[in-house]
Amino acid sequence: MAQGNPQAILELAGRHAVPGAAGLRALADLVLKKDAAAEKEFATLRVLLSPLVGDYMVERTIEFYRFLAAAYSGKWQQVTVDGTKIHPNFRHQMDYEMAGAFLETGNFTVAERHLQMTLKAARYWGNSFEIASNDLLCSILAEFYQGRILEQSGKKGEAINAYQEFLCHFGNSTAKLPQIAEARGALKRLM
């Protein structure tokens, strides 16, 4: 989802019958504003996941997917409020989205704290199969957003380093992430 392509998530998750796939399809449907389809996927998630974790945790899982959908839909105020209500089992998976929300609402101090947690989680989880926010792309994007925070805080040298660290991942890449162009533009501006 960090790449902004919910349709690709639907296609990928459509090939799998595991409970998490239904949650990912619901997440993508919510971002695409297909609420009825999302509710059908949540119903599937309930059927598949309830025997494994119980009804209470299924509902907390659905709350987490709704939180992610708000984040990937740019509903920043909702994310900052709903993020405080997410079950503790999911807290380590939401720092990237919280950082983005606080960055977009101008609370750079809290955004930076969440970005630091995103980067720490990436180092901690390493090569595990963590899916949500602690994936490699989110960790790399966290470097970009850290550069934005540092730049907006007037820390020019540190911002340059953060942007350069981010861009080193894309030396010969054909990736079309808008953050790549933004980071290159920021470096030109700052140097």
Secondary structure by P-SEA (a helix, b strand, c coil): cccccaaaaaaaacccccaaaaaaaaaaaaaacaaaaaaaaaaaaaaaccccccaaaaaaaaaaaaaaaaaaacaaaaaaaaaaacccccccccaaaaaaaaaaacaaaaaaaaaaaaaaaaaaaccccccccccaaaaaaaaaaaaaaaaaacaaaaaaaaaaaaaccccccccccaaaaaaaaaaaacc
